[in-house]
Amino acid sequence: VTPSRFPPSDRDIAIVVDEDTSHADVEEAIRAAGRPLLERVELFDVYRGEPIPAGRKSLAFSLRYRAPDRTLDDEEVSSVHNRVERALVDKFRGEVRGR
C-alpha cells in the first residue's frame, strides 16, 4: 500500500467504560465507526482513580484520519470523529471525557 501524500489529521479521544470492557473491543468499534477515513488507532493511556467512578476506567486513544485523494477539511474530520464518539457511547454506555 502506497502511503497517502496528503496530510493527516490527528485527534485524541478518552472514553470512560466499564472495567471489564477490553481496549481491543473499543478499538474495533473505533475502526468500524471511523471508516473509511480512519488510518490509525493507538491506545496511549488507561486511567483508574478519581474522578473516574469505581468499576470504570478511562481509555485514551490517538486517532489519525487521512484521505488517499485529498486534504481533509476540519468539518470532514469532525463529522467522522463525532460518529466515532457516538458509536462508543452507544455501544459501551461510555462517557467521552472532556465533553
URJOKA-V388984 format. One line per field, one symbol per residue. burial: b if it has 9 or more other C-alpha atoms within 8 Angstrom, else e. A space follows every 50 residues. Layout:
# URJOKA-V388984
burial: ???
This chain:
# URJOKA-V388984
burial: eeebebebbeeebbbbbbeebeeeebbebbbebbeebbbebebeeeeeee ebeeebbbbbbbbbbbbeeebbeeeebeebbebbbebbbeebebebeee
